Amino acid sequence: MPHRPHLYRVMLLSLCWVLSSFDLAQQPSNTQQPSPSSQNPASPEQATPGTESKANAVTENATPNKKAAPEAPAIHNDVVIKGGTILTVTHGKIENGSIYIHNGKIAAVGQSVNAPAGATVIDASGKFVMPGLIDSHSHIALDDDVNEPTSPITPHMMMRDAFDYNDKAIYRALAGGVTTSLLLHGSANMIGGQAIVIKHKYGLGRDELLFPGAPQSIKFASGENPKRVYGGKNQLPSTRMGNFEVMRAAFIEAREYMRSWDDYDAKVKKNDKDATPPKKDLKLEALADVLRGKLLVQIHCYRADEFLTEMALAKEFGYKIRAFHHALEAYKVADKIAAEGVAIATWPDWWGFKYEAWDGIPWNAVISAHKGVRVALKSDSEDVTRRLNQEAGKGIHYGLTEDEALKAITLNPAWIIGVDERVGSIDVGKDADISIWNSYPLSSSALVDKVLIDGDLYFDRSLPGLGLTHYKEVQ
């Protein structure tokens, strides 16, 4: 057999190439391990919206960040906002101040803060920094499902079941500085459904927009709306007398329901083998939760006489009213509202658009505030929610102080919703829900530059793609 040295050399080279390829295949790929900074929306290393590769594109049209499997908790880098005028809401104004954010919470506020050298820095020089705005009365993202007008008593309706987390109104409010909203049932029913509280994390999944741990609110309504809806069907209620009779009857029935369960529980404790549980009733369970104080009662109400009737009913049945919404005649009985610890969520200058709004005046908020009522300014409008800052500016025009006006769109609505320990002011320990403005926020010319929620950047006006940082579309 002839000697073929060149053949051996080829075989040896081939073997080396195979072993080299095998060794490379065992090495970890750096492209599959994103750095912590690339996971942080506030990081300068974040990809610009619209530049993601087609391989990473979401395949469903305009669907925000759907994931096939649960993700690990988000990693928040340290963030410092520096150089701006900080409107804290609770402890005055800090010129050329700084805010240090750690793990989604406000960790320090002042003229200077101690933060890690690697913290992401947001330069707010020449700008204004304040808490994210809070809308305590909204119906965005509920489509045409805001009312269940088949019965005047529907406390078991859950607005979460109608929540459209893709609604662009969530984004528009975010771009106006709103970070939290209370989405309420409509005002067709004397006792309507249960609300949801959202954070405006537009681009995330439905459950990620829900405000974790927020108390449950329920919507009541009196006045023209319920009597018109049901009077038009020739059924009870068709008058204000009918409105309140329907409420009393519902609470009496709920009391009996609670009593039947109390009797059953007492028998069980005595080891009564013949004890039979009452039938569960979702409507009566919800009404029982009102009487137990488990739900925050939010009431659509315009007239002074109806405020008094609603407060008398609450005393009669032992529940608390959290706030009157709209409340255009609150100024007439502000001292009585304040004495009961009830807040109002109103407008600065809406009036005359229906009979029960005829006595509305633009000094309602300031008179009520000066009588001791906690006053919030809200939207009740997909349009107005984009400009709550201007509503507060109007309040100053009619007599509110700057501090009162700022609280009316931050801390006071947070109290109405029951989340004032978490949001509504720039204080250490609170959620880092922060808006950065290009000029004085209560001016009609002010624009939002950036919005952070839980320390993450969700809106940046300077970015392409409408300033969104989390929303992905088909590339």
Disulfide bonds with the S-S distance in Angstrom:
none
